[in-house]
Amino acid sequence: MSAKVLVVGDVMTDIIVVPEGPIVKGSDRRAQVRHRPGGSGANQAVWLGAMGADVVFAARVGADDLGRLEDYFRGRSVVPMLAADADLPSGVLVTMVDPDGERSFLTDRGANLNLSSDDLPATLLDGVGMVMVSGYSFFAERPRLAVQGLLAEAKARGIAVAIDPASEGFLAEVGVERFIEWTRGADWLFANEDEAAALCGAAGFEACVVALGAHYQRVVLKRGRHGAALGGRNGVELTLPAQVVEMVDSTGAGDAFAAGFVAALLEGDDTTSAMGKAIAAGAKAVQSIGGQPG
């Protein structure tokens, strides 16, 4: 397997809001408000670059942001293949962080909604050993069709595919049966427990691994404070505990985890080593505000 990875997904600006207490409807509440680069695909790409992976990132952004974002990704060891959108601005995500570190989102995907087949030529796959696709790319028709075309070409070339469902809310919106149909046959599925429960309809992470293993070659469940599990249709093969750290913001933790796993895998690590590095990356991510390494 080539060590080169292609990431396809959203570019967003994250506006992260950490209130000092409960929201006061109709009035003020002091809060820490920070702007950070984000987007599930962008997060994964930047974490991969920070881990020394050979990574290419394909996405669509507002035309006014193209040059700035290309420089940003190059500065983080990511090769950007960004398309410029003249009609829609780059995406924006507002994240509300609860006192326990849990998050709620308000999403304007902007230019990401116009990702097209022209933005994802087959030449992107040249020399690639794995394609990572954020689930957000499946939640609107135009980017979904573009990604499906690219993944069909990847399959024909024998290139491994990894899917991250990305959003329990959007999964419910489009329908889990449809999402599984669109992504069935992927080599790797990286899902958190809520996403897995929505997709499998079964109780307990062991049952979810088996159920999802009927559709995906390998299933990796990100279990937060419970660690992670890996398996497939024959059951759970591996579980590892989480690292105990103080959580500041869980934004991007799942993206860091997936990047850590894939980077290790492409370096030749076995799955136990890859899982350990993934957990360490996720633990690092939750200790600072934002979805990408500083």
C-alpha positions as CSV (number, residue, x, y, z in Angstrom):
1,M,0.0,0.0,0.0
2,S,1.3,3.5,-0.9
3,A,1.8,5.7,2.1
4,K,0.0,8.6,0.3
5,V,-3.5,9.5,1.5
6,L,-6.2,11.5,-0.2
7,V,-8.7,13.3,2.1
8,V,-12.0,14.6,0.7
9,G,-14.2,16.7,2.8
10,D,-15.3,20.1,4.1
11,V,-13.4,23.3,4.8
12,M,-15.0,25.4,7.5
13,T,-14.3,28.3,9.8
14,D,-15.2,27.2,13.3
15,I,-16.6,29.8,15.6
16,I,-16.2,28.2,19.0
17,V,-18.3,29.6,21.8
18,V,-17.6,28.6,25.4
19,P,-20.2,30.3,27.7
20,E,-19.4,30.9,31.4
21,G,-22.7,29.4,32.3
22,P,-26.2,28.5,30.9
23,I,-27.4,30.6,28.0
24,V,-29.8,33.4,29.2
25,K,-32.6,33.5,26.6
26,G,-33.1,37.1,25.4
27,S,-30.2,38.5,27.4
28,D,-26.4,38.3,27.8
29,R,-24.0,35.7,28.9
30,R,-20.2,36.2,29.0
31,A,-18.4,33.7,26.9
32,Q,-15.0,32.9,25.3
33,V,-15.4,33.2,21.5
34,R,-12.6,32.0,19.2
35,H,-12.3,31.5,15.5
36,R,-10.4,28.4,14.4
37,P,-9.9,26.6,11.1
38,G,-12.1,23.6,10.8
39,G,-14.2,21.2,8.8
40,S,-14.0,17.4,9.3
41,G,-12.0,16.7,6.1
42,A,-9.7,19.7,6.7
43,N,-9.1,18.6,10.3
44,Q,-8.2,15.1,9.2
45,A,-5.8,16.4,6.6
46,V,-4.0,18.8,8.9
47,W,-3.7,16.1,11.7
48,L,-2.3,13.7,9.1
49,G,0.2,16.4,7.9
50,A,1.2,17.0,11.6
51,M,1.9,13.3,11.9
52,G,4.2,13.3,8.9
53,A,1.9,11.6,6.4
54,D,2.0,12.3,2.7
55,V,-1.4,13.9,2.4
56,V,-3.5,15.5,-0.4
57,F,-6.7,17.4,0.5
58,A,-9.5,18.0,-2.0
59,A,-12.3,20.4,-1.2
60,R,-14.2,23.5,-2.4
61,V,-14.0,26.9,-0.9
62,G,-15.1,30.5,-1.5
63,A,-13.1,32.1,-4.3
64,D,-12.1,35.0,-2.0
65,D,-10.4,32.5,0.4
66,L,-8.6,30.3,-2.2
67,G,-5.1,31.8,-2.0
68,R,-5.2,32.2,1.8
69,L,-6.4,28.6,2.4
70,E,-3.9,27.1,-0.1
71,D,-1.1,28.8,1.8
72,Y,-2.6,27.6,5.1
73,F,-2.6,24.0,4.1
74,R,0.8,24.1,2.5
75,G,2.1,25.5,5.7
76,R,0.8,22.4,7.5
77,S,2.4,19.8,5.2
78,V,-0.8,19.2,3.3
79,V,-1.0,19.4,-0.5
80,P,-4.2,21.4,-1.3
81,M,-6.3,20.6,-4.3
82,L,-9.0,23.3,-3.7
83,A,-11.6,24.4,-6.1
84,A,-12.8,28.1,-6.0
85,D,-16.6,28.8,-5.8
86,A,-17.6,32.2,-7.2
87,D,-21.2,32.0,-5.8
88,L,-21.0,30.7,-2.2
89,P,-18.5,31.7,0.6
90,S,-16.5,29.1,2.5
91,G,-18.4,27.2,5.1
92,V,-18.9,28.4,8.7
93,L,-19.7,26.3,11.8
94,V,-20.7,27.7,15.1
95,T,-19.9,25.3,18.0
96,M,-21.5,25.8,21.4
97,V,-19.4,24.0,24.1
98,D,-21.1,22.9,27.3
99,P,-19.3,23.0,30.6
100,D,-18.6,19.3,30.3
101,G,-16.9,19.8,27.0
102,E,-19.7,18.4,24.9
103,R,-20.7,20.3,21.7
104,S,-23.7,21.4,19.7
105,F,-23.4,22.8,16.1
106,L,-24.9,25.3,13.8
107,T,-23.7,24.6,10.3
108,D,-23.6,26.7,7.1
109,R,-21.7,24.5,4.6
110,G,-21.4,27.2,2.0
111,A,-19.1,26.3,-0.9
112,N,-18.8,22.7,0.3
113,L,-22.3,22.1,-1.1
114,N,-21.0,22.8,-4.7
115,L,-18.2,20.2,-4.7
116,S,-18.5,18.6,-8.1
117,S,-17.1,15.8,-10.2
118,D,-14.8,18.4,-11.9
119,D,-13.3,19.1,-8.5
120,L,-12.4,15.4,-8.1
121,P,-10.6,14.2,-11.2
122,A,-9.4,10.6,-11.3
123,T,-5.8,11.9,-11.4
124,L,-6.2,12.7,-7.7
125,L,-5.9,9.0,-7.1
126,D,-2.5,8.6,-8.7
127,G,-0.1,7.1,-6.2
128,V,-2.6,7.1,-3.4
129,G,-2.9,4.2,-1.0
130,M,-6.0,5.3,0.8
131,V,-8.9,7.7,0.3
132,M,-10.5,9.2,3.4
133,V,-14.0,10.7,3.0
134,S,-15.9,12.7,5.5
135,G,-19.6,11.8,5.8
136,Y,-20.5,15.4,5.3
137,S,-19.7,14.8,1.6
138,F,-22.7,12.4,1.4
139,F,-25.3,14.7,2.9
140,A,-26.0,16.8,-0.2
141,E,-26.6,15.5,-3.7
142,R,-23.9,17.3,-5.7
143,P,-20.9,16.5,-3.5
144,R,-22.3,13.0,-2.9
145,L,-22.4,12.2,-6.7
146,A,-18.9,13.6,-7.1
147,V,-17.5,11.5,-4.2
148,Q,-19.3,8.4,-5.4
149,G,-17.7,8.7,-8.8
150,L,-14.2,9.1,-7.2
151,L,-14.8,6.1,-4.9
152,A,-15.9,3.9,-7.8
153,E,-12.6,4.7,-9.5
154,A,-10.7,4.1,-6.3
155,K,-12.4,0.7,-6.0
156,A,-11.5,-0.2,-9.6
157,R,-7.9,0.7,-8.9
158,G,-7.8,-1.4,-5.6
159,I,-7.3,1.7,-3.4
160,A,-8.5,1.4,0.1
161,V,-11.4,3.6,1.2
162,A,-12.2,4.9,4.7
163,I,-15.5,6.6,5.7
164,D,-16.2,8.7,8.7
165,P,-20.0,9.2,9.2
166,A,-19.3,12.6,10.8
167,S,-22.8,13.6,12.0
168,E,-25.5,11.7,13.8
169,G,-28.0,14.5,13.1
170,F,-27.4,14.5,9.3
171,L,-27.4,10.7,9.3
172,A,-31.0,10.8,10.7
173,E,-31.9,13.5,8.1
174,V,-30.8,11.6,5.0
175,G,-31.7,8.2,6.4
176,V,-29.3,5.5,7.7
177,E,-30.3,3.0,5.0
178,R,-29.4,5.4,2.3
179,F,-26.1,6.3,3.9
180,I,-25.2,2.6,4.2
181,E,-26.2,2.1,0.6
182,W,-24.0,5.0,-0.5
183,T,-20.9,3.8,1.4
184,R,-21.3,0.0,1.6
185,G,-18.1,-1.9,0.8
186,A,-15.7,0.7,2.2
187,D,-12.6,-0.9,3.7
188,W,-12.8,1.1,6.9
189,L,-15.6,2.8,8.9
190,F,-14.6,5.2,11.6
191,A,-17.7,6.0,13.7
192,N,-18.4,7.3,17.2
193,E,-20.8,5.4,19.4
194,D,-23.8,7.6,18.6
195,E,-23.2,7.4,14.9
196,A,-22.7,3.6,15.1
197,A,-25.9,3.2,17.1
198,A,-27.8,5.2,14.5
199,L,-26.4,3.1,11.7
200,C,-26.7,-0.3,13.2
201,G,-29.9,-0.1,15.2
202,A,-28.4,-2.5,17.7
203,A,-27.8,-2.2,21.5
204,G,-24.2,-2.3,22.7
205,F,-20.9,-1.6,20.9
206,E,-20.1,-5.3,20.3
207,A,-23.4,-5.8,18.5
208,C,-22.9,-2.6,16.5
209,V,-19.5,-3.8,15.3
210,V,-21.0,-7.1,14.1
211,A,-23.9,-5.4,12.4
212,L,-21.8,-2.8,10.6
213,G,-19.3,-5.5,9.7
214,A,-21.9,-6.8,7.3
215,H,-21.5,-3.6,5.2
216,Y,-17.8,-2.5,5.8
217,Q,-14.6,-4.6,5.9
218,R,-13.3,-3.2,9.2
219,V,-15.2,-1.1,11.8
220,V,-13.5,1.2,14.3
221,L,-15.6,2.6,17.0
222,K,-14.5,5.8,18.8
223,R,-15.9,5.4,22.3
224,G,-14.7,8.6,23.9
225,R,-13.8,8.0,27.6
226,H,-14.3,4.3,27.1
227,G,-11.5,4.1,24.5
228,A,-12.0,2.4,21.1
229,A,-12.9,-0.9,19.6
230,L,-12.1,-2.6,16.2
231,G,-13.7,-5.5,14.5
232,G,-16.0,-6.7,11.8
233,R,-18.7,-9.2,10.9
234,N,-17.1,-11.9,13.2
235,G,-17.1,-9.6,16.2
236,V,-14.8,-7.3,18.2
237,E,-11.1,-8.1,17.7
238,L,-9.5,-5.4,19.7
239,T,-10.4,-2.9,22.5
240,L,-8.1,-0.4,24.1
241,P,-8.8,2.1,27.0
242,A,-8.9,5.8,26.6
243,Q,-6.2,8.1,28.0
244,V,-7.3,10.0,31.1
245,V,-6.9,13.8,30.3
246,E,-8.7,17.0,31.1
247,M,-11.1,17.7,28.3
248,V,-11.2,21.4,27.2
249,D,-13.0,21.0,23.8
250,S,-13.9,17.8,22.0
251,T,-14.1,19.5,18.6
252,G,-12.0,17.5,16.1
253,A,-11.2,14.6,18.5
254,G,-12.7,12.0,16.2
255,D,-10.9,13.5,13.2
256,A,-7.6,13.4,15.1
257,F,-8.3,9.8,16.1
258,A,-9.0,8.7,12.5
259,A,-5.9,10.6,11.2
260,G,-3.7,8.9,13.9
261,F,-5.0,5.5,13.0
262,V,-4.6,6.0,9.2
263,A,-1.1,7.6,9.5
264,A,0.1,4.6,11.6
265,L,-1.5,2.1,9.3
266,L,0.2,3.6,6.2
267,E,3.5,3.6,8.0
268,G,3.1,-0.2,8.4
269,D,1.9,-0.4,12.0
270,D,-0.3,-3.3,13.0
271,T,-3.9,-2.5,14.2
272,T,-3.0,-2.5,17.9
273,S,-0.2,0.0,17.4
274,A,-2.4,2.1,15.1
275,M,-5.3,2.1,17.6
276,G,-2.9,3.2,20.4
277,K,-1.7,6.1,18.3
278,A,-5.2,7.0,17.3
279,I,-6.3,7.2,21.0
280,A,-3.3,9.3,21.8
281,A,-4.1,11.7,19.0
282,G,-7.7,12.0,20.1
283,A,-6.6,12.7,23.7
284,K,-4.2,15.4,22.5
285,A,-7.0,17.0,20.5
286,V,-9.4,17.5,23.4
287,Q,-6.9,19.4,25.5
288,S,-7.1,22.6,23.5
289,I,-9.8,24.6,21.7
290,G,-10.3,23.9,18.0
291,G,-10.4,20.9,15.7
292,Q,-6.8,21.1,14.4
293,P,-3.4,21.0,16.0
294,G,-1.9,24.4,16.9
